[in-house]
């Protein structure tokens, strides 16, 4: 996979993550405080599943390397959807406190 394809997929996945998260914010009650966790879960699902779909459409076999790439794309999607150190730090604090 080239860098251009990676960045295009990352842009697409981060956009989809933001749209799905905004839709979920409309459904989740206002008293809920863990929106960062929602973004993290949505981003991992969108990034991971999106990469697996990309691999299937390009007739790539599912070897462990591609599974790792899909996981890392989920991580990159989460970080790019959060856009900022403060949000990532707040999410990590919500996970462990």
C-alpha positions, 0 to 999 in steps of 0.5 A: 500500500502506498502512502497516498492510499494510506492517507486517503483511507485515513481521511475517509475513515476519520470523516466517517468516524466523525459523522457516526459519532455525531449521529450517536451524540444525538441518540445518547443522553446529555448526562453521558460524559464518555464521548471520547470513549465512543469516538475511540470505539467507533474509530477502531471499528471503522478503521479496522473493518474498513481496512479489512474491506479494502484488503478484500476488494484488492484480493489480498489474503488475510495474513497476520501482517494485514491484520496488524495493519488493520489494527494500526489503521484503527489506532490512526483513525482514532488519533486523527478523529480526536485531533489533539493531545488533550482529547487523547489524554482525557480519553486515557484518563477516562479509561483508567480512572 
